[in-house]
Amino acid sequence: MEKKDFEAWLDNISIAFLSLTDLQKNETLDHLISLSGAVQLRHLSNNLEILLKRDFLKLLPLELSFYLLKWLDPQTLLTCCLVSKQWNKVISACTEVWQTACKNLGWQIDDSVQDPLHWKKVYLKAILRMKQLKDHEAFETSSLIGHSARVYALYYKDGLLCTGSDDLSAKLWDVSTGQCIYGIQTHTCAAVKFDEQKLVTGSFDNTVACWEWSSGAKTQHFRGHSGAVFSVDYNDELDVLVSGSADFTVKVWALSTGTCLNTLTGHTEWVTKVVLQKCKVKSLMHSPGDYILLSADKYEIKIWPIGREINCKCLRTLSVSEDRSISLQPRLHFDGKYIVCSSALGLYQWDFASYDILRVIKPPDFSNVSLLGFGEVFALLFDNRYLYIMDLRTEKLISRWPLPEYRKSKRGSSFLAGEMSWLNGLNGQNDTGLVFATSMPDHSIHLVLWKEHG
């Protein structure tokens, strides 16, 4: 048949074929297949494979592929990565999908990372760590041994743990190695805080002292309290030290000279915590950058200006119960924006700009739970049996870790949280080092540490 005649015939056949029903089309194809030889059947097989096994993800524009992939959950995407190298490459490069999946797990996102394959790897690391938390396998324990009497005071900073004991000594430990770096003779320490050069101690002998690590020498002595000093904080920039005492007062001292600048009164219970912190929000009473002093007793949290004027007034008093039927648990969180404290009623969060209660978190059986750390994503809590991690977005406990029978101080100085940055979201680098430390009846210090990634 001539080409021109064939083309005319094919047009007529095509028009007729299109007018048939589906059943008639199928019967026509069956008849044509029965008339075909090997060459025709091979041609038909090759073309059917192309038509029926078309890789739509490969054929779509990359932007449209990413849009479709956003509708799938991460586990399905991981399964899809096994289809082919091309699918794995496209799915792995879908940055927004993996960033969202990481955020949903409570992972911090660094938008400056440009590598398109980076975030799938981060997600795989994140899902492993979260599984370890869920299965209670994310931590390990260790002990520091060296004191000969009860350890009353703990303070942690940058991988170093300071301990103050009834054996009239303070020690500085490297948490990663368990080695004691410094040991100096002091008074009985009820509270400690340190930096690279010095150690500040609050004592049951009603005084505060400043010591030099390298020599062990006492460089300053602060006398004036009539009760044990349970909490200390200081700021070199301001040349100010503050102390909270069993005499119901807070004293403000000149750090360099030991002179008492002010005595703040108004508490009716032991002052068990003082915090000196920069404000990060604006309100009628303070501006960002102002230093603020917080002090807490069994029932109240008081907020003070940190000026040097005598008889300065308390800016605000916060409590969870007007009739004092509910006491606050020891430990106070203040990051310049929010104040957080726990009680038998739950976990209270105040907005520092307005002093309004933002929320009260009430997990089951909260009566004996104390606050250790509070962040944007997670909170670290504990009771007599377990260490808990709470996802603050859902207010659900996502992990727990068993604790030995430790001595839980009513002042909150014999237990503390370690590294805190992960509470604002894990990132694969900040889940290392110390999580929790507490003193034990045998005078050792029990440590809970992050286990290395599997």
C-alpha positions in Angstrom: 0.0 0.0 0.0 1.3 3.4 -0.9 2.2 5.8 1.9 -0.5 8.2 0.9 -3.2 5.5 0.7 -2.0 4.0 4.1 -2.3 7.4 5.8 -5.8 7.8 4.5 -6.7 4.3 5.6 -5.2 4.9 9.1 -7.2 8.1 9.5 -10.4 6.3 8.7 -9.6 3.4 11.0 -8.8 5.8 13.8 -12.0 7.7 13.5 -14.0 4.5 13.5 -12.0 3.1 16.5 -12.7 6.2 18.5 -16.4 5.8 17.9 -16.5 2.3 19.5 -17.4 1.5 23.1 -14.7 0.4 25.5 -15.8 -3.3 25.1 -15.6 -3.0 21.3 -12.2 -1.3 21.5 -10.9 -4.2 23.6 -12.3 -6.8 21.2 -10.6 -4.9 18.3 -7.3 -4.9 20.0 -7.6 -8.6 20.9 -8.2 -9.4 17.2 -5.3 -7.3 16.0 -3.0 -9.0 18.6 -4.1 -12.4 17.4 -3.1 -11.4 13.8 0.3 -10.0 14.9 3.6 -11.7 14.4 6.7 -11.7 16.6 8.0 -8.3 15.4 4.7 -6.6 16.1 4.3 -8.2 19.6 7.9 -7.1 20.5 7.1 -3.6 19.4 3.9 -3.6 21.4 5.6 -4.9 24.5 8.3 -2.2 24.4 5.9 0.7 24.0 3.5 -0.6 26.6 6.3 -0.7 29.2 7.1 3.0 28.5 3.5 4.0 28.6 2.5 2.0 31.7 5.7 2.4 33.8 6.2 6.1 33.3 8.2 7.8 36.2 6.0 10.7 36.9 8.3 12.1 39.7 11.2 12.1 37.2 9.1 13.8 34.5 7.6 16.5 36.6 9.4 19.9 37.1 11.3 19.8 40.4 9.2 22.6 42.0 6.0 20.6 41.3 7.6 17.4 42.7 8.5 19.2 45.9 4.9 20.5 46.2 3.5 17.0 45.9 6.0 15.5 48.3 4.9 18.0 51.0 1.6 16.1 51.3 3.4 12.9 52.4 4.5 12.0 55.9 8.2 11.5 56.6 7.9 7.7 57.1 6.2 7.4 53.7 8.9 9.6 52.1 11.6 7.3 53.6 9.9 4.3 52.0 9.7 6.2 48.6 13.4 6.8 48.8 13.9 3.1 48.2 12.1 3.2 44.8 15.1 4.3 42.8 18.2 6.5 42.9 16.3 9.3 41.1 13.5 9.2 43.7 15.9 9.2 46.6 17.8 12.2 45.1 14.6 14.2 44.6 13.1 13.4 48.0 16.3 13.9 49.8 16.6 17.4 48.3 13.2 18.5 49.4 14.4 20.9 52.1 11.1 22.2 53.3 9.7 18.7 53.9 12.6 17.6 56.1 12.8 20.9 57.9 9.1 20.7 58.8 9.6 17.1 59.9 12.5 18.1 62.2 10.5 21.0 63.7 7.7 18.7 64.5 10.1 16.6 66.5 11.3 19.6 68.5 14.5 20.1 66.5 16.1 23.5 65.9 16.3 24.6 62.3 19.3 26.6 61.0 18.0 28.2 57.8 21.5 29.3 56.8 22.4 25.7 55.8 22.2 25.6 52.0 23.1 21.9 51.4 19.8 20.4 49.9 20.7 16.9 51.2 21.5 18.1 54.7 18.0 18.1 56.3 17.1 14.5 55.5 20.3 13.4 57.3 19.3 15.7 60.2 15.8 14.2 60.3 17.2 10.6 60.5 19.4 11.7 63.4 16.5 13.4 65.1 14.1 10.4 64.7 16.8 8.2 66.3 17.3 10.5 69.3 13.5 10.9 69.8 13.1 7.1 69.7 15.8 6.8 72.3 13.9 9.3 74.5 10.6 7.5 74.0 12.3 4.1 74.8 14.1 5.6 77.9 17.5 4.8 76.3 18.8 8.4 75.7 20.8 8.7 79.0 23.5 7.1 81.0 24.7 7.6 84.6 27.9 8.3 86.4 29.1 9.3 89.9 31.6 11.8 91.3 33.3 10.6 94.5 35.6 12.7 96.6 33.7 14.4 99.5 33.8 13.0 103.0 30.5 14.6 104.1 27.1 15.5 102.6 27.2 17.7 99.5 24.8 20.6 100.1 25.4 22.8 97.1 25.8 22.3 93.3 26.4 24.7 90.4 27.0 23.8 86.7 28.6 25.8 83.9 30.2 25.0 80.6 31.0 21.3 81.4 32.2 22.0 84.9 30.4 21.1 88.1 31.1 22.8 91.4 30.2 21.0 94.7 30.1 22.5 98.2 30.1 20.1 101.2 29.8 19.8 104.9 33.4 18.6 104.9 34.4 22.3 104.7 35.5 22.1 101.1 34.4 23.0 97.6 35.5 21.0 94.5 35.4 21.8 90.8 34.9 18.7 88.5 35.2 18.1 84.8 31.9 16.3 84.1 33.2 14.6 80.9 36.2 12.9 82.6 35.0 12.8 86.2 38.3 14.4 87.3 38.5 16.9 90.1 40.2 20.1 88.8 40.3 22.2 92.0 39.7 21.4 95.6 39.8 24.2 98.2 39.1 24.5 101.9 36.0 26.7 102.6 33.2 27.0 105.2 30.1 24.8 105.0 28.6 25.7 101.7 24.8 26.0 101.3 25.1 27.7 97.9 27.9 28.0 95.3 28.5 29.9 92.0 31.8 30.2 90.1 33.6 31.4 87.0 37.1 30.8 85.6 38.9 32.8 88.4 36.7 32.7 91.5 34.2 30.8 93.6 31.4 32.5 95.6 29.9 30.6 98.5 26.9 31.1 100.7 27.2 29.4 104.1 25.3 28.0 107.0 27.6 30.3 109.1 25.4 33.3 107.9 28.2 34.7 105.6 29.1 34.9 102.0 32.7 34.4 100.8 34.7 34.8 97.6 37.6 32.5 96.9 40.3 32.2 94.3 40.5 28.9 92.5 44.2 28.9 91.7 45.4 29.6 95.2 42.4 28.7 97.4 42.7 32.1 99.1 39.6 33.9 100.5 39.5 37.2 98.6 36.4 38.7 100.2 34.1 38.0 103.1 30.5 39.4 103.3 29.0 39.6 106.8 25.6 40.9 107.8 23.0 38.1 107.5 21.6 36.7 110.7 20.6 33.4 109.1 22.1 30.8 106.8 22.7 32.0 103.2 20.8 29.7 100.9 21.4 31.3 97.5 23.9 33.6 95.8 24.2 35.3 92.4 26.6 38.0 91.1 27.5 40.1 88.1 31.0 41.4 87.5 29.8 44.1 85.1 27.6 45.6 87.8 30.1 44.8 90.6 27.1 43.4 92.5 26.5 40.3 94.6 23.1 39.3 95.9 22.3 36.8 98.6 19.1 35.2 100.0 19.0 34.0 103.6 17.0 32.2 106.3 16.7 35.6 108.0 13.9 36.4 105.4 16.1 39.1 103.7 17.9 39.6 100.4 21.1 41.6 100.6 22.8 43.5 97.8 26.6 43.8 98.1 29.5 45.5 96.3 31.3 42.4 94.9 34.8 44.0 95.0 34.7 45.5 98.5 32.3 43.4 100.5 30.2 46.4 101.4 26.4 45.9 102.0 24.6 48.3 99.6 21.0 47.4 100.5 18.9 45.0 102.5 15.6 44.0 100.9 12.8 43.1 103.3 9.3 41.7 102.8 9.7 38.0 102.7 8.1 36.1 105.5 9.9 32.7 104.9 13.4 31.6 104.1 14.7 33.2 100.9 15.8 30.0 99.0 16.6 31.5 95.6 17.9 34.8 94.2 18.4 35.4 90.4 20.2 38.4 88.9 19.3 38.6 85.2 19.0 41.0 82.3 15.4 41.9 81.2 14.6 41.1 77.6 11.2 42.7 77.3 9.7 46.2 77.7 7.0 47.1 80.3 6.0 50.0 82.4 8.5 49.1 85.0 11.6 48.0 83.0 13.2 48.2 79.6 15.2 45.6 77.7 18.8 45.5 79.1 17.8 46.5 82.6 19.1 44.2 85.3 16.4 42.7 87.5 16.6 40.8 90.8 14.2 38.0 91.6 13.9 36.3 95.0 11.7 33.4 96.0 10.6 31.9 99.3 8.2 29.0 100.0 5.1 31.0 98.9 6.1 34.1 96.9 8.4 35.3 94.1 9.4 39.0 94.5 10.8 41.2 91.7 13.1 44.1 92.6 15.1 46.8 90.8 18.8 46.4 91.1 19.6 50.0 91.8 21.8 51.1 94.7 19.1 53.2 96.4 18.4 52.3 100.0 14.9 50.9 100.9 14.0 50.3 97.2 10.5 49.0 96.7 9.5 45.6 95.5 8.1 45.9 92.0 5.8 43.0 92.1 5.0 39.9 94.2 3.8 36.7 92.4 2.1 33.7 94.1 -0.1 30.8 93.1 -2.4 30.9 96.1 -3.7 33.9 98.0 -4.3 32.0 101.2 -0.8 30.4 101.1 -2.4 26.9 101.0 -0.1 26.0 98.2 3.7 26.2 98.4 6.2 26.7 95.6 8.7 23.9 94.8 12.3 24.9 95.1 13.8 26.1 91.8 13.0 29.2 89.8 13.4 29.8 86.1 13.8 33.3 84.7 15.3 34.0 81.2 14.5 37.7 80.9 11.1 37.0 79.3 9.3 34.5 81.4 9.2 33.4 85.0 8.4 29.8 85.6 8.0 27.9 88.9 6.3 24.7 89.9 3.8 24.0 92.7 1.4 21.2 93.7 -1.1 22.9 91.4 1.1 22.6 88.4 3.8 24.5 86.4 3.1 28.2 86.3 4.5 30.5 83.6 4.3 34.3 84.0 4.9 36.8 81.2 7.6 39.2 82.6 6.3 42.2 80.6 2.8 42.1 82.1 3.3 39.7 85.1 0.2 37.9 83.8 0.0 34.1 84.1 0.4 32.8 80.6 -0.5 29.2 81.4 -0.7 26.6 84.1 0.5 23.1 83.0 -1.2 20.3 85.0 0.1 16.9 84.1 -1.3 14.0 86.2 0.1 13.4 89.6 2.1 16.7 89.6 2.0 17.3 93.4 5.6 16.1 94.0 7.2 17.2 90.7 9.9 20.0 90.7 11.1 22.2 87.9 14.7 21.8 86.7 14.7 23.6 83.4 12.2 25.3 81.0 12.7 26.2 77.4 10.8 27.0 74.2 10.1 23.4 73.3 10.9 21.1 76.3 10.8 21.3 80.1 13.0 19.1 82.4 11.2 18.0 85.6 11.7 15.4 88.3 10.2 13.8 91.4 11.4 11.2 93.9 11.6 8.4 91.3 12.1 9.8 87.8 13.6 12.5 85.7 11.0 13.7 83.1 11.1 15.5 79.7 7.9 17.3 78.8 7.1 18.5 75.3 5.7 22.0 76.1 3.8 22.2 72.7 1.6 19.3 73.8 2.2 19.4 77.5 2.8 15.6 77.4 5.6 13.7 79.1 7.7 12.1 76.3 10.5 10.5 78.3 11.5 9.5 81.8 14.6 8.2 83.5 14.8 6.4 86.8 16.6 8.1 89.7 18.2 6.5 92.8 17.1 7.4 96.3 18.7 10.8 96.6 18.3 13.6 99.2 15.9 16.2 97.9 16.8 19.5 99.5 13.9 21.7 100.5 16.1 24.6 99.3 16.7 23.1 95.9 20.5 23.5 96.1 21.4 19.9 96.1 20.0 19.1 92.6 20.3 20.9 89.3 19.9 20.7 85.5 23.1 20.5 83.4 23.2 21.8 79.8 20.0 23.8 79.0 20.2 24.9 75.4 18.5 21.7 74.1 15.3 22.8 76.0 14.8 25.3 73.2 15.0 22.5 70.6 17.5 19.7 70.0 19.9 20.3 67.1 22.1 17.2 67.0 25.0 19.0 68.8 23.4 20.2 72.0 22.3 16.8 73.2 25.6 16.1 74.9 27.0 16.4 78.4 25.3 16.7 81.7 21.5 16.5 82.0 21.0 16.3 85.8 23.1 16.1 89.0 22.1 15.5 92.6 23.9 14.7 95.9 23.6 11.2 97.4 23.4 10.0 101.0 26.9 8.4 100.6 28.4 11.9 99.8 28.8 11.1 96.1 27.2 13.1 93.3 24.9 11.2 90.9 25.1 12.4 87.3 22.7 11.7 84.4 24.4 12.3 81.0 23.3 12.2 77.4 24.3 9.0 75.7 26.1 9.4 72.4 24.1 9.0 69.3 23.8 5.5 67.9 
